[in-house]
Structure formats: structure tokens, C-alpha cells
């Protein structure tokens, strides 16, 4: 039997000293052959022309990653959403939760 290389354990240290935290209720994605661009922000209601309801997408953060990083993100998000739904039931994308969700225009 051939000797197999032993795996070394690597310690991961996380530095959050320069991290900023923002809330986003929407995301816009765009892509190139090399990268995925994720713009996180808020859909904010505002009056439009003739007082028509209009949404303003206010971008708060942009994350640019390569396709391998995007795939790892997709897998990780899929896992946490599955775990959440197993504990709390299916997330319904067609309905806003009561008391939360996007801000509404005042009448």
C-alpha cells in the first residue's frame, strides 16, 4: 500500500476589524466571462411622475467575485436556506411577511 500524504490541519483566523454591515432587501446581478457582480441595496418607494408609485433601487454595497467564488456562495446559500426551511417551513417568495418587508408609500 502506497504512503498517502498526511493532511495538515489549518487554523482559520477571521479579521472583522474592517467589516461594515448593511441591510439589503434586493440584489442586482450582472456578469462577465470572468466575474459575477452583485449589487446589494434597498428598494425604496418614492412618488414618480403624476404621483405614480415608483421604486428606487439604492445600491449600498457591491461584491465582485470570480465564478468559482460565486459557485461556492450559491452552494453555501442553498445549504443555509435548506436548513432554515427545515426548522421553520418553506419560505414563500410571493408574499411579504406581516410587519416586515419593503417600506410602503404613505397614502
Secondary structure, DSSP 4 states (H G I P E B T S, - for coil): -PPPPPPPP-------TT------SEEEEEE-SSEEEEEEEEEEEEE-GGG-EEEEEEEEEEEEEEHHHHHHHHHHHHHHHHHHHHHH----TTSPPTT-SS-----
